[in-house]
């Protein structure tokens, strides 16, 4: 059971001190009765309301964001916009954070949640969660490039990467560029960019399309987000 003030704070009704003021002012009811005790224990079957609006409790929150360029994959920054700044104030639940990170100039799928266990399951190396990216490359990737990726790239710093899948989508020999789909099971710093750099190529655009069972919703424009569906949560074991 949760204390009433924690229940309301967790559901983004204000800070602990702010919700205590709501309670003190008689603006909170439990099962239809005004409750002025912040320490009141709330049971699963209890109905809590603020100013007549029922506040259901949800321990964890899950949002799929189409991350745009120019935004940091962080919870806060004094000078630059972060992915949490893209959320409506009502959706900025306590503990919400991006699962992993995308570079500032990288777009695409980013999961935001306060479920720490899921964060671990998606990012921990031992789970080998696959992530796929669409990329535009300065340079023409070919079957030889794909073979190097499949064998496991050796980066310039000497680190050895696990095998990755490279699918060639488009080759433009006149413009010396290509479009590819890359699938990796690691999450090293600037990994995709460094993989192509090791082959003498440069990533000019990068967009994450999938992460584990999640696929970026094609209807989401950059900067837009939505809650995960029941089916998506079930596929994640939630």
N, C-alpha and C positions, 0 to 999 in steps of 0.2 A: 504493500500500500504506500501511496505517496502523500506527502503533506500537500495541503491545498495550494500553498504559495509556490511550491516546486512544480506542481501539476500545471498551474497557469503560466509560470515562467517557461516551462518546457514547451508549451503550446504557443509561445511567442506573444503572450498577452502583456509583456513588459518585463522589466528586471524584477528580481525578488523584492526589492524595496518598493517598486512601483505597484506590483500586484498586492502587496500588503496594504497599500493605501486604498486600492480598489475594495479590498475585503473590509477594511476599517470603515469605508464610506457606505457599506451596505449594498454595493453594486454586484455582489457575487451571491449566487444561490446554489445550494446543494439539495437536490431532490425537491426543488420548489421552495425551499426555506432559506431565508437570508442567513448567511453564515459570516460571522465577524471574527472567526478564529483561524489565523493563518496556519496553525499547527493541525487543523482538522485533517484526519486521515481519510483519504478517498479510496473507496473500494471499487472494484471493476464494474459493479452494477449501478454505481452512483451516477447521477446526472448533474453535471456542473454547467452553470450558465453565468455569463457576464452581461449585465444590462439586458437580460432576457434572451440573449443569444447563446444557444447551447455550444459548449466547447468540448468536443470529443477528444479523447487522448490517443495519440499515436506516438509510440516510442521512437521509431525510426522513420526517416523521410528520405525519399529517393527521387532525384530529378535528372532527366536527360537534357543536357545542354548542347546546342550547336555553337561551339566556341568560335567567335569571330577573331580576325586578326587584331593585333594591338592591345589585347587584354591579357593580364597575367593570370596564370593558373595558381592562385594564392587566395588566402582568406582575407588578407588586408595588406595595404601598402599605402604609405604616407603620400606618395606622389603620383602613382599610376593606378588606373582602373583595374580591378580584379574581377574574376568571374562571379564572385558573390555580389558585386555591385550591379550585376545584370538582373538579379532577382528582385521581385517585388518585396517591399518591407515585410509583408505578411508571411513571406516564404523563407525568410532568413532565420531559420530555426537554430537554436543553440547547438554548437558542435558541428554544424554543416561544413563540409570541406570537399574539395575536388579529390577524386580517386586518381592518384598519379598526377602527372602534369603534361601539358602540351606547351611547346615553346611559344613565345609571344606572337610569332608570325605564323604559327601553325593553327589550322582550323579543324573543325569537326567534332566528333563525339567526345563528350566529357561527362562523366557521372559525378553528381554531387550527392553526398549522403553524410549522415552522422552515425552510420552503422560501421563501427570500427572493425568488426570481425569481417564484414564483407570487403572492406578496404584491404585487409590483410590477405584474404582469399584471392583477390584479383591481382595483387601486386607481388606477393611473396614468390621468389624464384622457384620454390619447390612445386608450385601449382602449374607452372608452364602455361599460363593463360595466353592464348593467341590474340594478337592485335593486328588489324590490317589497315593499310594506308594507301590512298591514291597519291601519286606524286608526279610532278612534272620535272623533267631532268634536262639540264644543259649537257648534251652528249647523247649519243645513241646507244641505249642499252640493248643487248642482244642475248643470244643463247649462251654465249661464253660468260656474260655477266651473271646470268641466271645460274649457271653451273657453279660459279664462285660463291654465290649466295647459298646455294644448296650444300656446298661443301663446308660452309662456315667461314666467314670472313675473318682475316687477321687484320686488326686495326693498326694504324701507324704507331700507336703507343705500345704495341706488342700484345694487347689483349686479344683473346680468341673468342669469337662469338659462336653461338649455337647455329645450326643450319636454319636458313630462312628461305621462304618461297618468293620467287620473283616472277610475275606474269607480265609480259610485254603487251601493252594495250595499243600503243601507237608509236611508229617510228617515222621521224621526219629528217631525212638525210640532208635535204636542202637547208633547213634551219638548224641542223645539228642538235636536235632535241627529241625527247621521247616522253611518253606517258606510261606509267607502270602501276601495278598493284603489288605491294610488298606485305608479306605476313611474317611477323616475328613473334617470338615467345619470351623475349627479354624486354627490359626497359632501361637500358643504359643511357647515360647522358648523350643527347643529340644522336642517338644510335643510327637512325635511318640516314641522316645527313652524313655521318662519318662513314657509313658503309659505302655510300656512293663516292665519297671523296677518296676512299681507298682504291676505287676503280678509275680515278681521274675524272669523275663527273661531279656536277653540283646540283643539289636539289633547289629548284626555284619556287616550287609550291608544294605544300604538304597538307594533306587532310586525312584525319583518322575516320575510318568508316565503321569499324567494328572493334569490340573488346569483349572477348569471351562470347557469351550468348547474346550480347547486346549489339544491335545494328542501328546506326544513326537513322532517325526518322526523316525520310526525304521531304516531309512537309514542313520541317522546322527550318526557318531561315536563320542565317548567322545572327546570334544574339538571342534567339528564342529558345524556350525550354518548356518542358512538360513533366508531369509526374510519370513514373514508370507504370505500365499497365500490370494487371494481375498476372497475365501470361508471362511478361518479362520478369516479374518478381519470382514467379514459380520456377522459371528456368534458372534463376540465380539461387534457388533453394530458400526463398523467403516467402 
